[in-house]
Protein backbone atom coordinates (compact mmCIF):
# COMPACT_ATOMS: atom_id res chain seq x y z
CA UNK A 1 0.00 0.00 0.00
CA UNK A 2 2.83 2.40 0.85
CA UNK A 3 4.47 1.72 -2.49
CA UNK A 4 1.26 2.60 -4.33
CA UNK A 5 0.81 5.83 -2.33
CA UNK A 6 4.44 6.80 -2.88
CA UNK A 7 4.12 6.09 -6.62
CA UNK A 8 0.98 8.24 -6.86
CA UNK A 9 2.66 11.16 -5.08
CA UNK A 10 5.70 10.87 -7.33
CA UNK A 11 3.47 10.77 -10.42
CA UNK A 12 1.58 13.91 -9.32
CA UNK A 13 4.85 15.77 -8.67
CA UNK A 14 6.21 14.82 -12.09
CA UNK A 15 3.00 16.00 -13.76
CA UNK A 16 3.23 19.35 -11.94
CA UNK A 17 6.80 19.88 -13.12
CA UNK A 18 5.93 19.02 -16.71
CA UNK A 19 2.92 21.34 -16.83
CA UNK A 20 4.86 24.53 -16.15
CA UNK A 21 4.26 27.24 -18.73
CA UNK A 22 6.96 27.38 -21.41
CA UNK A 23 9.25 30.41 -21.40
CA UNK A 24 7.79 33.19 -23.51
CA UNK A 25 9.69 34.19 -26.60
CA UNK A 26 11.12 37.63 -26.08
CA UNK A 27 10.10 40.45 -28.37
CA UNK A 28 12.91 42.10 -30.34
CA UNK A 29 14.12 45.45 -29.02
CA UNK A 30 15.63 48.33 -30.98
CA UNK A 31 18.52 50.42 -29.67
CA UNK A 32 20.65 53.21 -31.13
CA UNK A 33 24.17 54.27 -30.35
CA UNK A 34 27.83 54.00 -31.29
CA UNK A 35 29.22 50.57 -32.23
CA UNK A 36 32.50 49.91 -30.38
CA UNK A 37 35.02 47.10 -30.14
CA UNK A 38 35.56 45.88 -26.54
CA UNK A 39 37.61 43.43 -24.46
CA UNK A 40 37.02 41.82 -21.07
CA UNK A 41 39.00 39.92 -18.45
CA UNK A 42 39.60 36.29 -19.41
CA UNK A 43 38.21 36.82 -22.88
CA UNK A 44 34.65 36.85 -21.52
CA UNK A 45 33.31 39.20 -24.13
CA UNK A 46 31.55 39.08 -27.46
CA UNK A 47 34.02 41.69 -28.71
CA UNK A 48 31.35 44.25 -29.63
CA UNK A 49 29.08 46.63 -27.75
CA UNK A 50 26.83 49.56 -28.45
CA UNK A 51 27.21 52.72 -26.39
CA UNK A 52 23.55 53.68 -26.14
CA UNK A 53 22.14 57.11 -26.94
CA UNK A 54 19.82 56.76 -23.96
CA UNK A 55 19.99 54.27 -21.10
CA UNK A 56 17.41 51.54 -20.69
CA UNK A 57 16.66 49.01 -17.97
CA UNK A 58 17.96 45.43 -17.99
CA UNK A 59 16.98 43.26 -15.03
CA UNK A 60 16.06 46.38 -13.08
CA UNK A 61 19.40 48.14 -13.71
CA UNK A 62 19.92 51.12 -15.99
CA UNK A 63 22.60 50.40 -18.60
CA UNK A 64 24.31 52.83 -20.97
CA UNK A 65 25.94 50.14 -23.12
CA UNK A 66 25.24 46.51 -23.98
CA UNK A 67 27.29 43.79 -25.63
CA UNK A 68 26.26 42.52 -29.05
CA UNK A 69 26.52 39.00 -30.41
CA UNK A 70 25.97 37.74 -33.94
CA UNK A 71 27.64 40.55 -35.89
CA UNK A 72 28.82 39.67 -39.37
CA UNK A 73 32.07 40.76 -41.02
CA UNK A 74 30.01 43.30 -42.97
CA UNK A 75 28.85 44.90 -39.70
CA UNK A 76 32.46 45.35 -38.56
CA UNK A 77 32.74 48.14 -41.14
CA UNK A 78 30.35 50.10 -38.92
CA UNK A 79 32.83 50.33 -36.03
CA UNK A 80 32.76 53.78 -34.33
CA UNK A 81 29.67 54.73 -36.34
CA UNK A 82 26.17 55.54 -35.14
CA UNK A 83 23.96 52.48 -35.68
CA UNK A 84 20.52 51.08 -35.01
CA UNK A 85 20.42 47.48 -33.76
CA UNK A 86 17.42 45.20 -33.53
CA UNK A 87 17.88 42.11 -31.40
CA UNK A 88 16.71 39.87 -28.60
CA UNK A 89 18.01 40.18 -25.07
CA UNK A 90 19.81 37.17 -23.61
CA UNK A 91 22.26 36.53 -20.78
CA UNK A 92 25.72 35.04 -20.55
CA UNK A 93 27.63 33.62 -17.61
CA UNK A 94 31.38 33.57 -17.11
CA UNK A 95 33.82 32.69 -14.35
CA UNK A 96 35.25 36.21 -14.06
CA UNK A 97 32.24 38.41 -14.82
CA UNK A 98 29.33 36.35 -13.53
CA UNK A 99 26.09 37.06 -15.42
CA UNK A 100 25.70 39.85 -17.98
CA UNK A 101 23.20 40.88 -20.62
CA UNK A 102 23.87 40.47 -24.34
CA UNK A 103 21.81 41.61 -27.30
CA UNK A 104 21.58 38.87 -29.96
CA UNK A 105 21.65 40.89 -33.19
CA UNK A 106 18.88 40.34 -35.73
CA UNK A 107 19.74 43.40 -37.85
CA UNK A 108 22.10 46.36 -37.76
CA UNK A 109 22.29 49.46 -39.93
CA UNK A 110 24.03 52.81 -39.91
CA UNK A 111 21.84 55.79 -39.04
CA UNK A 112 22.36 59.53 -38.67
CA UNK A 113 23.07 60.64 -35.11
MDTraj code that builds the backbone (N, CA, C; nanometers):
import mdtraj as md
import numpy as np

residues = "UNK UNK UNK UNK UNK UNK UNK UNK UNK UNK UNK UNK UNK UNK UNK UNK UNK UNK UNK UNK UNK UNK UNK UNK UNK UNK UNK UNK UNK UNK UNK UNK UNK UNK UNK UNK UNK UNK UNK UNK UNK UNK UNK UNK UNK UNK UNK UNK UNK UNK UNK UNK UNK UNK UNK UNK UNK UNK UNK UNK UNK UNK UNK UNK UNK UNK UNK UNK UNK UNK UNK UNK UNK UNK UNK UNK UNK UNK UNK UNK UNK UNK UNK UNK UNK UNK UNK UNK UNK UNK UNK UNK UNK UNK UNK UNK UNK UNK UNK UNK UNK UNK UNK UNK UNK UNK UNK UNK UNK UNK UNK UNK UNK".split()
xyz = np.array([
    [0.0819, -0.1198, 0.0000],
    [0.0000, 0.0000, 0.0000],
    [0.0862, 0.1261, 0.0000],
    [0.1940, 0.1244, 0.0792],
    [0.2827, 0.2405, 0.0854],
    [0.3487, 0.2661, -0.0500],
    [0.3840, 0.1590, -0.1179],
    [0.4468, 0.1717, -0.2488],
    [0.3522, 0.2369, -0.3484],
    [0.2250, 0.2019, -0.3441],
    [0.1256, 0.2601, -0.4333],
    [0.1071, 0.4081, -0.4010],
    [0.0983, 0.4430, -0.2734],
    [0.0812, 0.5833, -0.2329],
    [0.2029, 0.6649, -0.2735],
    [0.3208, 0.6097, -0.2499],
    [0.4441, 0.6800, -0.2879],
    [0.4496, 0.7002, -0.4394],
    [0.4115, 0.5993, -0.5153],
    [0.4117, 0.6093, -0.6617],
    [0.3145, 0.7157, -0.7099],
    [0.1984, 0.7232, -0.6472],
    [0.0981, 0.8242, -0.6859],
    [0.1500, 0.9650, -0.6578],
    [0.2111, 0.9845, -0.5430],
    [0.2661, 1.1162, -0.5079],
    [0.3761, 1.1546, -0.6069],
    [0.4624, 1.0619, -0.6380],
    [0.5701, 1.0865, -0.7334],
    [0.5140, 1.1204, -0.8711],
    [0.4105, 1.0516, -0.9129],
    [0.3470, 1.0769, -1.0419],
    [0.2852, 1.2167, -1.0459],
    [0.2188, 1.2576, -0.9394],
    [0.1582, 1.3905, -0.9323],
    [0.2664, 1.4988, -0.9368],
    [0.3753, 1.4794, -0.8644],
    [0.4849, 1.5773, -0.8667],
    [0.5464, 1.5897, -1.0054],
    [0.5652, 1.4783, -1.0725],
    [0.6214, 1.4820, -1.2085],
    [0.5279, 1.5556, -1.3039],
    [0.3972, 1.5309, -1.2907],
    [0.3004, 1.6002, -1.3756],
    [0.3038, 1.7502, -1.3511],
    [0.3174, 1.7914, -1.2258],
    [0.3226, 1.9351, -1.1941],
    [0.4451, 2.0003, -1.2574],
    [0.5577, 1.9324, -1.2536],
    [0.6796, 1.9885, -1.3125],
    [0.6692, 1.9985, -1.4633],
    [0.6047, 1.9035, -1.5253],
    [0.5932, 1.9025, -1.6710],
    [0.4909, 2.0021, -1.7231],
    [0.3982, 2.0451, -1.6390],
    [0.2920, 2.1342, -1.6830],
    [0.3253, 2.2820, -1.6657],
    [0.4486, 2.3129, -1.6281],
    [0.4862, 2.4530, -1.6154],
    [0.4770, 2.5209, -1.7513],
    [0.4385, 2.6479, -1.7481],
    [0.4260, 2.7239, -1.8727],
    [0.5625, 2.7365, -1.9395],
    [0.5681, 2.7214, -2.0712],
    [0.6957, 2.7385, -2.1408],
    [0.7403, 2.8843, -2.1349],
    [0.8710, 2.9047, -2.1415],
    [0.9251, 3.0410, -2.1400],
    [0.8738, 3.1167, -2.2624],
    [0.8311, 3.2395, -2.2400],
    [0.7788, 3.3188, -2.3507],
    [0.8936, 3.3682, -2.4381],
    [0.8706, 3.3654, -2.5673],
    [0.9691, 3.4195, -2.6599],
    [0.9756, 3.5706, -2.6395],
    [1.0953, 3.6211, -2.6338],
    [1.1123, 3.7627, -2.6078],
    [1.0966, 3.8438, -2.7361],
    [1.0280, 3.9563, -2.7232],
    [1.0102, 4.0449, -2.8371],
    [1.1423, 4.1140, -2.8697],
    [1.1690, 4.1373, -2.9973],
    [1.2907, 4.2104, -3.0340],
    [1.2854, 4.3536, -2.9798],
    [1.4018, 4.4057, -2.9444],
    [1.4118, 4.5451, -2.9023],
    [1.5020, 4.6184, -3.0001],
    [1.4831, 4.7486, -3.0086],
    [1.5632, 4.8326, -3.0978],
    [1.6371, 4.9342, -3.0141],
    [1.7695, 4.9445, -3.0380],
    [1.8521, 5.0418, -2.9667],
    [1.9368, 5.1182, -3.0671],
    [1.9772, 5.2386, -3.0289],
    [2.0645, 5.3208, -3.1130],
    [2.1837, 5.3678, -3.0318],
    [2.2969, 5.3790, -3.1004],
    [2.4171, 5.4269, -3.0346],
    [2.5393, 5.4037, -3.1217],
    [2.6549, 5.4144, -3.0585],
    [2.7830, 5.4004, -3.1286],
    [2.8347, 5.2573, -3.1121],
    [2.8674, 5.1922, -3.2237],
    [2.9216, 5.0571, -3.2228],
    [3.0701, 5.0630, -3.1879],
    [3.1107, 4.9899, -3.0823],
    [3.2499, 4.9915, -3.0384],
    [3.3022, 4.8494, -3.0189],
    [3.4325, 4.8349, -3.0375],
    [3.5021, 4.7099, -3.0139],
    [3.5432, 4.7084, -2.8668],
    [3.5254, 4.5950, -2.7968],
    [3.5563, 4.5877, -2.6542],
    [3.6355, 4.4622, -2.6217],
    [3.6930, 4.4606, -2.5004],
    [3.7608, 4.3430, -2.4461],
    [3.7203, 4.3284, -2.3005],
    [3.7339, 4.2061, -2.2474],
    [3.7018, 4.1824, -2.1065],
    [3.8023, 4.0838, -2.0482],
    [3.8100, 4.0808, -1.9170],
    [3.8997, 3.9916, -1.8450],
    [3.8712, 3.8472, -1.8835],
    [3.9751, 3.7705, -1.9109],
    [3.9595, 3.6295, -1.9409],
    [3.8943, 3.6009, -2.0745],
    [3.8824, 3.7021, -2.1584],
    [3.8205, 3.6820, -2.2885],
    [3.6694, 3.6633, -2.2811],
    [3.6095, 3.6997, -2.1678],
    [3.4648, 3.6848, -2.1517],
    [3.3927, 3.8039, -2.2120],
    [3.3935, 3.8088, -2.3425],
    [3.3314, 3.9195, -2.4131],
    [3.2943, 3.8742, -2.5531],
    [3.1923, 3.9357, -2.6082],
    [3.1552, 3.9078, -2.7460],
    [3.2446, 3.9851, -2.8419],
    [3.3134, 4.0878, -2.7889],
    [3.4019, 4.1693, -2.8712],
    [3.3385, 4.2968, -2.9220],
    [3.2052, 4.3072, -2.9127],
    [3.1350, 4.4247, -2.9634],
    [3.0308, 4.4725, -2.8637],
    [3.0115, 4.6038, -2.8602],
    [2.9080, 4.6631, -2.7753],
    [2.8528, 4.7860, -2.8455],
    [2.7394, 4.8314, -2.7969],
    [2.6827, 4.9555, -2.8452],
    [2.6715, 5.0495, -2.7259],
    [2.7331, 5.1670, -2.7401],
    [2.7209, 5.2717, -2.6391],
    [2.5905, 5.3442, -2.6699],
    [2.4914, 5.3249, -2.5865],
    [2.3553, 5.3682, -2.6144],
    [2.3377, 5.5198, -2.6093],
    [2.2500, 5.5694, -2.6960],
    [2.2141, 5.7111, -2.6937],
    [2.1408, 5.7454, -2.5646],
    [2.0534, 5.6556, -2.5219],
    [1.9818, 5.6762, -2.3961],
    [1.9752, 5.5430, -2.3223],
    [1.9956, 5.5479, -2.1915],
    [1.9991, 5.4272, -2.1096],
    [1.8624, 5.3590, -2.1081],
    [1.8653, 5.2269, -2.0903],
    [1.7409, 5.1538, -2.0686],
    [1.7654, 5.0505, -1.9599],
    [1.6593, 4.9894, -1.9121],
    [1.6661, 4.9006, -1.7971],
    [1.6798, 4.7548, -1.8398],
    [1.7771, 4.6860, -1.7798],
    [1.7958, 4.5429, -1.7995],
    [1.7995, 4.4800, -1.6611],
    [1.7072, 4.3920, -1.6337],
    [1.6985, 4.3259, -1.5034],
    [1.6932, 4.4271, -1.3892],
    [1.6238, 4.5370, -1.4117],
    [1.6064, 4.6378, -1.3085],
    [1.7227, 4.7340, -1.2917],
    [1.8237, 4.7247, -1.3774],
    [1.9397, 4.8138, -1.3708],
    [1.9463, 4.8972, -1.4983],
    [1.9741, 5.0250, -1.4813],
    [1.9917, 5.1119, -1.5989],
    [2.1291, 5.0844, -1.6595],
    [2.1331, 5.0633, -1.7907],
    [2.2601, 5.0401, -1.8602],
    [2.2777, 5.1447, -1.9697],
    [2.4031, 5.1854, -1.9914],
    [2.4305, 5.2827, -2.0971],
    [2.5057, 5.2196, -2.2138],
    [2.5365, 5.0893, -2.2005],
    [2.5942, 5.0138, -2.3116],
    [2.5561, 4.8674, -2.2930],
    [2.5566, 4.7934, -2.4041],
    [2.5241, 4.6514, -2.3978],
    [2.6053, 4.5783, -2.5039],
    [2.6521, 4.4586, -2.4678],
    [2.7290, 4.3792, -2.5629],
    [2.6385, 4.3247, -2.6721],
    [2.6983, 4.3055, -2.7894],
    [2.6258, 4.2524, -2.9053],
    [2.6872, 4.1198, -2.9457],
    [2.6029, 4.0277, -2.9893],
    [2.6517, 3.9004, -3.0410],
    [2.5821, 3.8733, -3.1738],
    [2.6550, 3.8102, -3.2654],
    [2.5973, 3.7745, -3.3935],
    [2.6280, 3.8736, -3.5044],
    [2.7281, 3.9605, -3.4824],
    [2.7642, 4.0552, -3.5887],
    [2.8383, 3.9835, -3.6995],
    [2.8140, 4.0247, -3.8214],
    [2.8821, 3.9673, -3.9372],
    [3.0057, 4.0514, -3.9704],
    [3.0885, 4.0011, -4.0571],
    [3.2067, 4.0764, -4.1021],
    [3.1644, 4.2087, -4.1647],
    [3.0521, 4.2081, -4.2344],
    [3.0011, 4.3296, -4.2971],
    [2.9723, 4.4371, -4.1914],
    [2.9192, 4.3951, -4.0770],
    [2.8851, 4.4895, -3.9702],
    [3.0100, 4.5518, -3.9072],
    [3.1230, 4.4818, -3.9146],
    [3.2464, 4.5349, -3.8563],
    [3.2885, 4.6660, -3.9228],
    [3.2439, 4.6887, -4.0450],
    [3.2743, 4.8140, -4.1144],
    [3.2042, 4.9324, -4.0488],
    [3.1096, 4.9040, -3.9591],
    [3.0345, 5.0097, -3.8919],
    [3.0978, 5.0516, -3.7587],
    [3.2164, 4.9988, -3.7287],
    [3.2832, 5.0333, -3.6025],
    [3.2982, 5.1846, -3.5888],
    [3.2690, 5.2355, -3.4686],
    [3.2764, 5.3777, -3.4332],
    [3.1749, 5.4631, -3.5101],
    [3.0736, 5.3994, -3.5647],
    [2.9675, 5.4732, -3.6343],
    [2.8382, 5.4624, -3.5537],
    [2.7460, 5.5539, -3.5807],
    [2.6171, 5.5539, -3.5142],
    [2.5269, 5.4533, -3.5847],
    [2.4731, 5.3566, -3.5085],
    [2.3958, 5.2477, -3.5678],
    [2.2637, 5.2261, -3.4936],
    [2.1757, 5.1548, -3.5617],
    [2.0516, 5.1078, -3.5006],
    [2.0562, 4.9558, -3.5033],
    [2.0349, 4.8937, -3.3885],
    [2.0419, 4.7482, -3.3763],
    [1.9074, 4.6953, -3.3285],
    [1.8607, 4.5921, -3.3954],
    [1.7419, 4.5198, -3.3526],
    [1.7894, 4.3831, -3.3074],
    [1.7444, 4.3407, -3.1909],
    [1.7878, 4.2111, -3.1396],
    [1.7045, 4.1641, -3.0230],
    [1.7398, 4.0463, -2.9738],
    [1.6710, 3.9865, -2.8597],
    [1.7687, 3.9785, -2.7430],
    [1.7195, 4.0161, -2.6274],
    [1.8013, 4.0183, -2.5072],
    [1.8238, 3.8765, -2.4558],
    [1.9485, 3.8451, -2.4231],
    [1.9811, 3.7166, -2.3612],
    [2.0850, 3.7427, -2.2527],
    [2.1277, 3.6388, -2.1860],
    [2.2256, 3.6531, -2.0783],
    [2.3374, 3.5528, -2.0967],
    [2.4533, 3.5901, -2.0518],
    [2.5716, 3.5039, -2.0546],
    [2.6230, 3.4884, -1.9124],
    [2.7008, 3.3835, -1.8912],
    [2.7629, 3.3619, -1.7613],
    [2.9090, 3.3252, -1.7829],
    [2.9962, 3.3860, -1.7035],
    [3.1383, 3.3566, -1.7111],
    [3.1984, 3.3466, -1.5720],
    [3.3158, 3.2870, -1.5643],
    [3.3821, 3.2686, -1.4353],
    [3.4262, 3.4015, -1.3742],
    [3.4739, 3.4923, -1.4559],
    [3.5247, 3.6205, -1.4059],
    [3.4146, 3.7242, -1.3870],
    [3.3242, 3.7336, -1.4812],
    [3.2244, 3.8412, -1.4818],
    [3.0904, 3.8034, -1.4205],
    [3.0649, 3.6771, -1.4010],
    [2.9333, 3.6350, -1.3532],
    [2.8334, 3.6428, -1.4672],
    [2.7127, 3.6932, -1.4391],
    [2.6090, 3.7062, -1.5421],
    [2.6100, 3.8463, -1.6014],
    [2.5848, 3.8550, -1.7327],
    [2.5701, 3.9847, -1.7976],
    [2.4768, 3.9720, -1.9169],
    [2.4167, 4.0852, -1.9525],
    [2.3204, 4.0885, -2.0623],
    [2.3912, 4.1045, -2.1960],
    [2.3351, 4.0399, -2.2977],
    [2.3870, 4.0473, -2.4342],
    [2.2680, 4.0625, -2.5278],
    [2.2840, 4.1449, -2.6295],
    [2.1808, 4.1614, -2.7301],
    [2.2184, 4.0767, -2.8517],
    [2.1362, 3.9742, -2.8802],
    [2.1578, 3.8872, -2.9962],
    [2.1067, 3.9614, -3.1196],
    [2.1977, 4.0018, -3.2077],
    [2.1647, 4.0895, -3.3194],
    [2.0824, 4.0171, -3.4258],
    [1.9703, 4.0804, -3.4621],
    [1.8881, 4.0344, -3.5729],
    [1.9219, 4.1186, -3.6961],
    [1.9353, 4.2512, -3.6746],
    [1.9744, 4.3396, -3.7848],
    [2.0495, 4.4598, -3.7282],
    [2.1342, 4.5177, -3.8141],
    [2.2102, 4.6360, -3.7764],
    [2.2245, 4.7233, -3.9019],
    [2.2107, 4.8548, -3.8804],
    [2.2290, 4.9456, -3.9926],
    [2.2804, 5.0797, -3.9406],
    [2.3521, 5.1493, -4.0268],
    [2.4027, 5.2811, -3.9907],
    [2.2883, 5.3820, -4.0010],
    [2.2844, 5.4740, -3.9041],
    [2.1837, 5.5789, -3.9035],
    [2.2514, 5.7122, -3.8703],
    [2.1838, 5.8218, -3.9020],
    [2.2365, 5.9527, -3.8673],
    [2.2171, 5.9764, -3.7184],
    [2.3156, 6.0382, -3.6558],
    [2.3070, 6.0637, -3.5108],
    [2.2189, 6.1830, -3.4806],
])
top = md.Topology()
chain = top.add_chain()
for i, resn in enumerate(residues, 1):
    res = top.add_residue(resn, chain, resSeq=i)
    for name in ("N", "CA", "C"):
        top.add_atom(name, md.element.get_by_symbol(name[0]), res)
traj = md.Trajectory(xyz[None], top)
